[in-house]
Amino acid sequence: MELIKNKEFGGERPLFATHDLRLENITIVDGESGIKQCQNMACYDSKFYGKYPWWHVDGAYIENCYFAPGSRSAIWYTNDLVMKHCTIDGPKFFREMNHVELEDVNITDADETFWKVKDLKLKNVKLHEGTYPFMFSEDIYVDGLESDSKYVFQYCKNVEIHNAKIVTKDSFWECENVTVYDSVLDGEYLAWHSKNVRLVNCHLAGEQLLCYVDNLVLENCTFDAACDRIFEYTTVEADVKGHIENIKNPTSGHIIADSIGSITIDENVRKPNNCIIETRK
């Protein structure tokens, strides 16, 4: 690979249509589309301030780099990307992409990040602020995620998550095929209108969780004391450790917990209305 080192670039498309480059300690200072329509690009210890610096790149490796707030929408239509040990302060990253891997990446403005990404792998990633990260993405594997962004994982398919702490609203809305292990999910309206959701060794907090779910499985999960009106219009198989404060109108299945505060089955329950609810003896 040709080496370009200790250089500053500005203006429009300074590295347009280049290929097989190793970039070290470069700076994209202004303008647009600094690295566009490129192939086989590696970048280390560099800074990006201009808009749209990584578009339409096939084969990208980015390590120890910084993306400033002005580098919004920085990486779109770029396939086969690996990013490690980076800080991102700009919004709207990673859109319309295939085969993306991030490790030890801190995203401080996660607004509209990871949209329409297929085959996404995250390890030890932090998301802060912003709305709707992961919208319309699929084939996602996560090991280590901290997020306080709103409305995470909406309209996603084929998601596996380990060791996450997600504080949000409306997470996993209208998703399909989701499994979450050893995580904390804190927020209202968890997994509404989703299909095939499995939660294992998770702690759940928030109001009106897990409603309108088709084929929900909970294994060895716990609920915060303030949770109420859970499982409404849901088909569920749930083994819960500890207490459930309130269960409302599950459609069918089986729920067992150590203790249950109250159960609401009223005239609005949906057929077949045959969910078995019990406490451990």
Secondary structure, DSSP 8 states (H G I E B T S, - for coil): -EEEES-EE-SB-TTTT-EEEEEES-EE-SSB-SEEEEEEEEEES-EE-SB--EEEEEEEEEES-EE-TT-TT-EES-EEEEEEEEEE-SSS--EEEEEEEEEEEEES--TT-SEEEEEEEEEEEEE-S-B-TTTT-EEEEEEEEEE--BS-S-S-EEEEEEEEEEE-SSTTTT-EEEEEES-EEESTTTTTT-EEEEEES-EEESSS-S-S-EEEEEEEEEE-TT--SBTTT-EEEEEE-SEEEEEE---EEEEEESEEEEEE--TT--TT---EEEE--
